[in-house]
Amino acid sequence: MTTPVLATGLSGLVGTRVRDLLSHSFDFEDLSLATDIDITQIQQVEKAFDASPARVVLHLAAKTDVDSCEDDKLLAEEGQAWRVNVIGTENIAAAAQKFGKRVIYISTDFVFDGTKESYSEEDKPNPISWYGYTKFIGEEKLTSCDVDVTIVRISYPYRSRNNVREDFVHRLIDTMKNNKKVYGLTDHIFTPTFIDDIANNLSLFLSKNLPGIYHLVGSSSMPTIEAVKLVRDVYHLQAEIIPIDRQTYFRNRAFRPFKLALKNDKIRKLGLKMSAFIDGLKEIRKQDS
Ligand SMILES: NC(=O)c1ccc[n+]([C@@H]2O[C@H](COP(=O)([O-])OP(=O)(O)OC[C@H]3O[C@@H](n4cnc5c(N)ncnc54)[C@H](OP(=O)(O)O)[C@@H]3O)[C@@H](O)[C@H]2O)c1
């Protein structure tokens, strides 16, 4: 028998893969604009929660475009980033409390400022972008409610080519194919995460109530330029990689945290395995061909 799950964001980059990989065990009920549920509207959220037998909510929906979120900062609480990421999450929290459901909230490495060598779940968030700030306030809205909350932070998700939207790996591949050259940031450290690992490992959190914060991230952190080289080599592309520093590359764009080596020791202690970037890349290349 499949377990019912109320889920938001199933049409997104991560959500579509979660549904593809886990539908054999979980019966996902899609709360989305396509099913007439706008999470910024509390009445719509409450109606869906009231009608559902699910005991668990997987909350993926967010406004995720970092630069567009930064533009919303001028509009503050009237902006879409605040409305979806904060009000939407507050509504999920309130409805979960009212109807006795627990929540798994997908959050981001962008809650950190990127000044430390590495980040564990114990580290204090200090977001420097509006996107990161709204996602962090979302975390707080949930933890200040009387509900069991699991905060699952992911970072730089990638997957096989898909019709939803391009991940950073396929953006790089297309740039290398079209331009024969690509920039590689030398002073930006990140932790790429294979979406299939996120999806498969979420099944533990969906099945078992494990409140707290977890970093469900890949097993390797590296400067972006190293990741660009790996993509080029694994996909056998011939492209020139031009080193560039972050100040130049991100001029006139949203501030980003630049040292995001997230640690996944806590989930490893639960027995969960996350691929290193090279292994995830080899797998998506297989899936792409
Ligand atoms: N992508 C990343 O680089 C990244 C990195 C770290 C963490 N995350 C987190 O991972 C989660 C999933 O990200 P993603 O990249 O898969 O997202 P995505 O592709 O941008 O998709 C966003 C999802 O949110 C839904 N949504 C937006 N506004 C909504 C509203 N008012 N009511 C109901 N649904 C709404 C969208 O539905 P429609 O299709 O109907 O618009 C879509 O399903 C997010 O919480 C994000 O913060 C993402």
PDBQT file of the ligand as one rigid body, heavy atoms in Angstrom, charges set to zero:
ROOT
HETATM    1  N1  LIG A 301      17.150  24.753  -7.597  1.00  0.00    +0.000 N 
HETATM    2  C1  LIG A 301      18.096  25.033  -6.730  1.00  0.00    +0.000 C 
HETATM    3  O1  LIG A 301      19.221  25.416  -7.123  1.00  0.00    +0.000 OA
HETATM    4  C2  LIG A 301      17.875  24.857  -5.249  1.00  0.00    +0.000 A 
HETATM    5  C3  LIG A 301      18.983  24.900  -4.372  1.00  0.00    +0.000 A 
HETATM    6  C4  LIG A 301      18.773  24.728  -2.997  1.00  0.00    +0.000 A 
HETATM    7  C5  LIG A 301      17.482  24.557  -2.507  1.00  0.00    +0.000 A 
HETATM    8  N2  LIG A 301      16.417  24.541  -3.378  1.00  0.00    +0.000 N 
HETATM    9  C6  LIG A 301      15.059  24.391  -2.815  1.00  0.00    +0.000 C 
HETATM   10  O2  LIG A 301      14.501  23.198  -3.339  1.00  0.00    +0.000 OA
HETATM   11  C7  LIG A 301      13.094  23.360  -3.518  1.00  0.00    +0.000 C 
HETATM   12  C8  LIG A 301      12.723  22.923  -4.925  1.00  0.00    +0.000 C 
HETATM   13  O3  LIG A 301      13.433  23.744  -5.844  1.00  0.00    +0.000 OA
HETATM   14  P1  LIG A 301      13.259  23.591  -7.427  1.00  0.00    +0.000 P 
HETATM   15  O4  LIG A 301      14.491  24.115  -8.042  1.00  0.00    +0.000 OA
HETATM   16  O5  LIG A 301      12.763  22.236  -7.735  1.00  0.00    +0.000 OA
HETATM   17  O6  LIG A 301      12.072  24.637  -7.691  1.00  0.00    +0.000 OA
HETATM   18  P2  LIG A 301      11.510  25.127  -9.095  1.00  0.00    +0.000 P 
HETATM   19  O7  LIG A 301      11.936  24.232 -10.207  1.00  0.00    +0.000 OA
HETATM   20  O8  LIG A 301      11.782  26.588  -9.205  1.00  0.00    +0.000 OA
HETATM   21  O9  LIG A 301       9.936  24.923  -8.889  1.00  0.00    +0.000 OA
HETATM   22  C9  LIG A 301       9.229  25.704  -7.973  1.00  0.00    +0.000 C 
HETATM   23  C10 LIG A 301       7.947  25.008  -7.619  1.00  0.00    +0.000 C 
HETATM   24  O10 LIG A 301       7.189  25.847  -6.727  1.00  0.00    +0.000 OA
HETATM   25  C11 LIG A 301       5.845  25.912  -7.191  1.00  0.00    +0.000 C 
HETATM   26  N3  LIG A 301       5.213  27.162  -6.785  1.00  0.00    +0.000 N 
HETATM   27  C12 LIG A 301       5.715  28.422  -6.939  1.00  0.00    +0.000 A 
HETATM   28  N4  LIG A 301       4.818  29.324  -6.472  1.00  0.00    +0.000 NA
HETATM   29  C13 LIG A 301       3.749  28.613  -5.997  1.00  0.00    +0.000 A 
HETATM   30  C14 LIG A 301       2.521  28.980  -5.360  1.00  0.00    +0.000 A 
HETATM   31  N5  LIG A 301       2.195  30.262  -5.114  1.00  0.00    +0.000 N 
HETATM   32  N6  LIG A 301       1.665  28.000  -4.996  1.00  0.00    +0.000 NA
HETATM   33  C15 LIG A 301       1.946  26.690  -5.257  1.00  0.00    +0.000 A 
HETATM   34  N7  LIG A 301       3.115  26.282  -5.836  1.00  0.00    +0.000 NA
HETATM   35  C16 LIG A 301       3.993  27.237  -6.207  1.00  0.00    +0.000 A 
HETATM   36  C17 LIG A 301       5.981  25.809  -8.706  1.00  0.00    +0.000 C 
HETATM   37  O11 LIG A 301       4.749  25.468  -9.271  1.00  0.00    +0.000 OA
HETATM   38  P3  LIG A 301       4.358  25.910 -10.789  1.00  0.00    +0.000 P 
HETATM   39  O12 LIG A 301       5.107  24.965 -11.679  1.00  0.00    +0.000 OA
HETATM   40  O13 LIG A 301       2.882  25.724 -10.818  1.00  0.00    +0.000 OA
HETATM   41  O14 LIG A 301       4.791  27.337 -10.920  1.00  0.00    +0.000 OA
HETATM   42  C18 LIG A 301       7.050  24.723  -8.836  1.00  0.00    +0.000 C 
HETATM   43  O15 LIG A 301       6.480  23.453  -8.676  1.00  0.00    +0.000 OA
HETATM   44  C19 LIG A 301      12.783  24.822  -3.210  1.00  0.00    +0.000 C 
HETATM   45  O16 LIG A 301      12.214  24.908  -1.936  1.00  0.00    +0.000 OA
HETATM   46  C20 LIG A 301      14.131  25.507  -3.244  1.00  0.00    +0.000 C 
HETATM   47  O17 LIG A 301      14.183  26.617  -2.376  1.00  0.00    +0.000 OA
HETATM   48  C21 LIG A 301      16.575  24.655  -4.733  1.00  0.00    +0.000 A 
ENDROOT
TORSDOF 0
